[in-house]
Amino acid sequence: MEEEEKSDRLHIVVIPWVGFTHVSPFFELSKRMAQLGHHISFISTKPNIERLASDHSSASPSPSPSPSIQLVPLPGEDLDSLQEPFTDFLRNSSPPPDWILFEFFAYWATSIAARLGIRCALVSPYGAAANGFIWPTMRLNSKPEIGAVTAPLDWVPFTTTVAYRTHEARRILDLIFGTDASGLMGNYRVRLSVTQCDVVALRSCGELEPEWLQLLPQLYHKPVVPLGHFPPTDSGSSLTEDWEEAFAWLDEQQLGSVVYVAFGSELDLSQDQVDQLAHGLEQANLPFLWAFRSSKGEKPNTLPYGFEGRIRGGFGFVRTGWAPQVRILGHPSVGGFLTHCGWNSLVEALQFGLGLVLLPLAYDQGLNARLMADKGIGLEIPRNDEDGYFSGADVAKMLRSVMVEPRGKELRDRAKELKGVLGSKELHDKYVREFIEFLKENKNS
């Protein structure tokens, strides 16, 4: 019996993109697979591995969340520089890997896997709608007209508003068809990854995106397996004095009354955007907690003059630096989330049944915003289609609509309804178990 269990144990090698907003969800998935008894080799650059070990050790005396996870730092500063040491690791690994789980950016993992006779799964940290909408564009050899991505796809067999706005389209097409530091276009990496992998797995579930999940196998012409959302949990790590004060303030607020405001760690808000957000938060006259992050440029953005003084005394709270976002979203006083619509942030929020105020900034975020609106759990702040401008008045209007006004009641009820499903640990664990079963059944195909 013991020998049978050992033979059933997979060795899975995981290699995400090196940006930590991608490393983190891949590590969450790895922890869940390790908990099911499988050996995980988690590959990244040395700084990322050191950060993972440090983040975990703050909440646990063990250097790894599970003896079944091996954290493997490889020499190199960017993802493409890991190709040779990654190949060496696979060749020398014992036991030999059964599967490689890789992300779009590591397109070269497919050819390495083929040479070494290892199966490989492309794992997308994005939702099904974003993956499905952008795939036809990724297959093109040259940049299309903006109109190709600013209207819902006419061949999609269901009603949807998922598409880019004009100001979003310019940015995403430049990104997809521009060359990176390695001289490659983004769509080249994605196209090779999809066409040469054995299966596509993505951070989605049928309870949220059933129509898009049914469509994807027809688009990719290969198996597509949903992974669930595997939302992160509160790490339980200690808080700084600033955040302890913020949570003490949250404890004093009415249930579901506070708007949490955060825009991720990758993109910078312009000074005008910061000004309009601040004006909107004041005009809305709702309690809020803003995890504010200054821009990284030569001229950092700042809060409007006098803003912090005007909100002092309990109306609002602003905190800078790293925010314990999952803990904030799960606090009983938080009832809404003003978000940039990054998939990580949405996954974290959906488990708590919060009403969403949507302000996408780049990448897949516009598509995610329209999906949330389609599902009836968020309202998007109106913007100028050409340049993306939004006003403080519109920020205030959408905040009040979602949080307190009658037109938002259906949205708030729908968000709470989905909480019962998307907040279920059992549901998301089931998806990971089903993915593991797929890997077992197909490891020798």
C-alpha positions in Angstrom: 0.0 0.0 0.0 2.8 2.4 0.9 4.7 1.7 -2.3 1.4 2.3 -4.2 1.1 5.7 -2.5 4.7 6.6 -3.4 4.2 5.7 -7.0 1.1 7.9 -7.1 3.1 10.9 -5.9 3.9 13.4 -8.6 7.0 15.6 -8.9 5.9 18.9 -10.2 8.3 21.7 -11.2 6.8 25.2 -11.1 8.3 28.2 -12.8 6.3 31.5 -12.9 7.3 34.9 -14.3 9.8 36.6 -11.9 7.4 39.5 -11.0 6.3 38.9 -7.4 2.7 39.6 -8.2 2.9 36.4 -10.4 5.2 34.5 -8.0 2.8 34.8 -5.2 -0.3 33.1 -6.8 1.9 30.3 -8.2 3.2 29.7 -4.7 -0.3 29.6 -3.3 -1.1 26.9 -5.9 2.1 25.0 -5.1 1.2 25.0 -1.4 -2.1 23.4 -2.1 -0.6 20.7 -4.4 2.0 20.0 -1.7 -0.7 19.6 0.9 -2.2 16.8 -1.3 1.1 14.9 -0.9 3.0 15.8 -4.1 6.6 17.0 -4.3 6.9 20.5 -5.7 10.1 22.1 -6.9 9.4 25.9 -7.0 11.8 27.7 -9.3 12.7 31.4 -9.4 15.5 33.9 -9.1 17.4 34.1 -5.9 15.8 37.3 -4.6 12.3 35.9 -5.1 13.1 32.7 -3.3 14.7 34.6 -0.4 11.6 36.7 -0.1 9.3 33.7 -0.1 11.3 32.1 2.6 11.4 35.3 4.6 7.7 36.0 4.2 6.8 32.5 5.4 9.3 32.3 8.2 7.6 35.4 9.8 4.5 33.3 10.4 6.2 29.9 10.9 9.4 28.5 12.3 9.8 26.3 9.3 11.8 27.6 6.3 9.2 26.1 3.9 5.4 25.8 4.2 5.7 22.1 3.6 8.5 19.5 3.5 7.0 18.7 0.1 8.0 22.1 -1.4 11.6 22.6 -2.4 12.5 26.3 -3.0 15.0 26.4 -5.8 16.9 29.6 -6.5 18.6 29.7 -9.9 21.3 32.1 -11.0 20.0 34.9 -13.3 18.3 38.3 -13.0 15.4 37.8 -15.4 13.3 34.9 -16.6 15.1 34.3 -19.9 18.4 34.0 -18.1 17.1 31.0 -16.2 16.9 28.7 -19.3 20.2 26.9 -19.0 20.2 26.4 -15.2 16.6 25.4 -15.4 17.5 22.7 -18.0 20.4 21.5 -15.8 18.0 21.3 -12.8 15.6 19.1 -14.7 18.3 16.8 -15.9 19.7 16.3 -12.5 16.5 16.2 -10.5 15.7 13.1 -8.5 13.1 11.8 -8.8 12.6 13.0 -12.4 9.9 15.5 -12.9 6.5 14.3 -14.1 5.2 17.8 -15.0 6.4 21.3 -15.6 3.9 24.1 -14.7 5.0 27.3 -16.4 3.7 30.8 -17.3 3.4 32.5 -20.7 6.6 34.4 -20.3 8.7 31.2 -20.0 7.6 30.0 -23.5 11.0 28.2 -23.8 9.9 25.7 -21.1 7.9 23.8 -23.8 10.9 23.0 -26.0 13.0 22.0 -22.9 10.2 19.7 -21.7 10.0 18.1 -25.2 13.7 17.4 -25.3 13.6 15.8 -21.9 10.4 13.9 -22.3 8.5 15.8 -19.6 4.9 16.9 -19.9 4.1 20.6 -19.5 1.1 22.6 -18.4 0.7 26.3 -19.2 -0.7 27.9 -16.1 -2.4 31.3 -16.6 -2.8 33.5 -13.4 -5.5 35.4 -15.3 -9.3 34.7 -15.6 -11.0 32.9 -18.4 -12.6 36.0 -19.9 -9.3 37.8 -20.3 -7.6 34.7 -21.7 -10.5 34.1 -24.2 -10.9 37.7 -25.4 -7.2 38.3 -26.1 -6.3 35.0 -27.7 -7.4 35.8 -31.3 -5.2 39.0 -31.1 -2.3 37.0 -29.8 -2.4 34.8 -32.9 -1.8 37.7 -35.3 1.6 38.4 -36.7 1.3 42.2 -36.8 -0.5 44.9 -34.8 -4.2 45.2 -35.8 -6.4 48.3 -35.8 -7.6 49.4 -32.4 -11.1 48.4 -33.4 -10.2 44.8 -33.3 -10.1 44.9 -29.5 -12.6 47.6 -28.6 -15.8 45.7 -29.3 -17.0 42.4 -27.9 -16.0 39.5 -30.3 -18.9 38.9 -32.7 -18.4 35.2 -32.8 -18.7 34.7 -29.0 -22.0 32.8 -28.5 -23.2 34.7 -25.4 -23.8 38.3 -24.5 -20.9 40.2 -22.9 -19.4 43.6 -22.6 -15.9 42.3 -22.2 -13.7 44.4 -24.5 -11.1 47.2 -24.2 -11.7 50.9 -24.2 -9.8 53.0 -26.7 -7.3 54.3 -24.2 -6.7 50.7 -22.9 -6.4 49.3 -26.4 -3.6 51.5 -27.4 -1.6 50.5 -24.4 -2.3 46.8 -24.6 -1.5 46.5 -28.4 1.8 48.4 -27.9 2.6 45.9 -25.1 1.6 42.8 -27.1 3.3 43.8 -30.4 6.3 45.7 -28.9 9.6 43.9 -28.3 11.0 43.2 -24.9 14.5 43.1 -23.5 15.1 39.8 -25.3 13.9 41.3 -28.6 10.7 39.2 -28.6 7.1 40.3 -29.0 4.7 39.4 -26.2 2.3 37.6 -28.5 5.2 35.4 -29.7 5.7 34.1 -26.2 2.0 33.5 -25.6 1.4 31.9 -29.0 4.2 29.4 -28.5 3.2 28.7 -24.9 -0.4 27.8 -25.9 0.3 25.9 -29.0 3.2 23.8 -27.6 2.0 22.9 -24.1 0.0 19.8 -23.3 -2.8 21.5 -21.3 -3.8 25.0 -20.4 -4.8 25.5 -16.7 -6.1 28.8 -15.4 -7.1 30.6 -12.2 -10.9 30.4 -12.8 -13.9 28.4 -11.8 -17.2 27.4 -13.4 -19.1 29.2 -10.6 -17.9 32.6 -11.9 -17.0 32.2 -15.6 -18.8 29.0 -17.0 -19.4 30.5 -20.5 -15.8 31.5 -21.0 -14.4 28.2 -19.7 -16.6 26.3 -22.2 -15.3 28.5 -25.0 -11.6 28.2 -24.3 -11.0 24.6 -25.5 -12.5 25.5 -28.8 -10.1 28.5 -29.1 -6.9 26.7 -27.9 -7.7 23.3 -29.5 -6.5 21.5 -26.4 -7.7 20.6 -22.9 -8.4 23.5 -20.5 -8.6 22.8 -16.8 -9.9 25.4 -14.2 -7.8 25.6 -11.1 -10.3 27.4 -8.9 -9.1 30.7 -7.4 -6.9 29.3 -4.6 -7.3 32.7 -2.8 -4.6 33.5 -0.3 -5.5 33.5 3.4 -4.4 35.9 6.1 -0.8 35.0 7.0 -1.3 36.0 10.6 2.0 38.0 10.5 2.4 40.9 13.0 1.3 44.4 12.0 3.3 47.6 12.1 2.2 50.3 14.5 0.6 52.3 11.7 -1.5 49.3 10.6 -2.4 48.4 14.1 -3.9 51.9 14.4 -5.7 51.5 11.2 -7.3 48.2 12.4 -8.2 49.8 15.7 -10.1 52.4 13.6 -11.8 49.7 11.5 -12.9 48.0 14.7 -14.9 51.1 15.6 -16.7 51.4 12.3 -20.2 50.0 11.5 -20.4 46.6 9.8 -20.0 46.8 6.0 -19.6 50.6 6.0 -16.0 51.1 5.0 -14.6 51.3 1.4 -11.1 49.8 1.0 -9.1 51.6 -1.7 -6.0 50.0 -3.3 -4.4 49.9 -6.7 -1.8 47.1 -6.6 1.9 47.3 -6.5 2.9 47.4 -10.2 1.3 50.5 -11.7 1.7 54.1 -10.8 -1.2 56.6 -10.6 -0.6 60.0 -12.2 -0.9 63.0 -10.0 -4.2 64.0 -11.6 -5.6 60.5 -10.9 -4.5 60.8 -7.2 -6.2 64.2 -7.0 -9.5 63.1 -8.5 -9.6 60.0 -6.3 -9.0 62.1 -3.2 -11.7 64.5 -4.2 -14.1 61.7 -4.9 -13.5 60.0 -1.6 -14.2 63.3 0.2 -17.3 64.0 -1.8 -18.7 60.5 -1.2 -18.8 61.1 2.5 -18.2 57.4 3.3 -15.6 56.0 5.7 -12.6 54.7 3.7 -9.2 53.1 4.2 -6.8 54.0 1.4 -3.6 52.0 1.0 -1.7 54.7 -0.8 1.5 54.1 -2.7 3.6 56.8 -4.1 4.8 56.5 -7.7 8.4 55.3 -8.3 9.4 58.0 -10.8 11.6 61.0 -10.3 8.6 63.1 -9.2 6.5 60.9 -6.9 2.8 61.6 -6.7 1.4 63.0 -3.5 -1.9 63.4 -1.8 -3.6 66.8 -2.3 -2.5 69.6 0.0 -4.6 69.4 3.2 -6.3 66.1 2.4 -5.0 64.2 5.4 -5.9 67.0 7.7 -9.5 67.2 6.4 -10.1 63.5 6.9 -8.4 63.2 10.3 -10.8 62.5 13.1 -12.4 59.3 11.8 -13.8 60.1 8.4 -11.1 58.3 6.5 -7.7 56.7 6.9 -4.6 56.7 4.7 -1.7 54.3 5.2 1.4 53.9 3.1 3.7 50.9 2.6 2.8 47.2 2.3 -0.8 46.6 3.2 -2.1 43.3 4.7 -4.8 43.3 2.0 -6.5 39.9 2.7 -6.8 40.8 6.4 -8.3 44.2 5.4 -10.8 42.8 2.9 -12.0 40.2 5.4 -12.6 42.7 8.2 -16.3 42.9 9.1 -16.4 46.7 8.7 -15.2 46.6 5.1 -18.2 46.4 2.7 -16.7 47.7 -0.6 -13.5 47.7 -2.6 -12.3 50.5 -4.9 -9.9 48.5 -7.1 -7.7 48.6 -10.2 -9.2 45.2 -11.1 -6.0 43.1 -11.1 -7.0 39.5 -11.0 -5.1 38.8 -7.8 -7.0 41.6 -6.0 -10.4 40.5 -7.4 -9.8 36.9 -6.3 -9.0 38.1 -2.8 -12.1 40.3 -2.7 -14.6 37.8 -4.2 -14.3 35.4 -1.3 -15.6 38.1 1.1 -18.7 39.2 -0.9 -17.7 42.9 -1.3 -19.3 45.3 -3.7 -16.7 46.5 -6.2 -16.0 50.0 -7.5 -14.0 49.4 -10.7 -11.1 51.6 -11.9 -8.9 49.5 -14.3 -5.5 50.9 -15.1 -3.8 48.5 -17.6 -3.1 44.9 -18.9 -6.1 42.6 -18.4 -7.8 44.9 -15.9 -10.2 46.5 -18.2 -11.5 43.1 -19.3 -11.8 42.0 -15.7 -13.8 45.2 -14.9 -16.3 44.5 -17.6 -16.6 40.8 -16.5 -17.4 42.0 -12.9 -20.0 44.4 -14.3 -21.4 41.6 -16.4 -21.7 39.4 -13.3 -23.6 42.2 -11.5 -21.1 42.6 -8.6 -19.3 45.9 -9.6 -19.8 49.3 -11.2 -17.1 50.9 -13.3 -16.2 54.6 -12.8 -17.0 56.4 -16.1 -14.0 57.6 -18.1 -13.2 59.5 -21.3 -12.8 56.8 -23.9 -9.9 58.5 -25.6 -7.6 59.4 -22.8 -9.0 57.6 -19.7 -9.8 60.8 -17.7 -12.1 60.4 -14.8 -13.5 63.0 -12.4 -13.8 63.1 -8.6 -17.5 63.6 -9.0 -17.9 60.3 -10.8 -15.7 58.5 -8.2 -18.1 59.8 -5.5 -21.2 58.8 -7.5 -20.1 55.2 -8.0 -18.9 54.8 -4.4 -22.3 55.9 -3.1 -24.1 53.8 -5.7 -22.3 50.6 -4.7 -22.2 51.2 -0.9 -25.5 52.9 0.1 -27.9 53.8 -2.6 -30.9 51.7 -3.6 -29.6 51.1 -7.2 -26.7 49.2 -5.6 -28.8 46.9 -3.4 -29.0 44.2 -6.1 -25.3 44.4 -6.6 -24.6 44.1 -2.9 -27.0 41.2 -2.6 -25.3 39.5 -5.6 -21.9 39.9 -4.1 -23.0 38.4 -0.8 -24.6 35.5 -2.8 -21.4 34.8 -4.6 -19.5 34.9 -1.3 -21.2 31.7 -0.3 -19.7 30.0 -3.3 -16.4 31.8 -4.1 -15.5 32.0 -0.4 -15.7 28.3 -0.1 -12.3 26.7 0.7 -13.8 23.3 -0.2 -14.8 24.5 -3.7 -11.3 25.8 -4.5 -9.6 22.8 -3.0 -11.8 20.5 -5.2 -10.5 22.3 -8.3 -6.9 21.7 -7.3 -7.6 18.0 -6.6 -9.3 17.6 -10.0 -6.3 19.2 -11.6 -3.9 16.8 -9.8 -6.0 13.9 -11.0 -5.7 15.2 -14.6 -1.9 15.4 -14.2 -1.8 11.8 -12.9 -3.9 10.4 -15.6 -2.0 12.2 -18.4 1.6 12.1 -17.1 2.6 9.3 -19.5 0.4 10.3 -22.5 
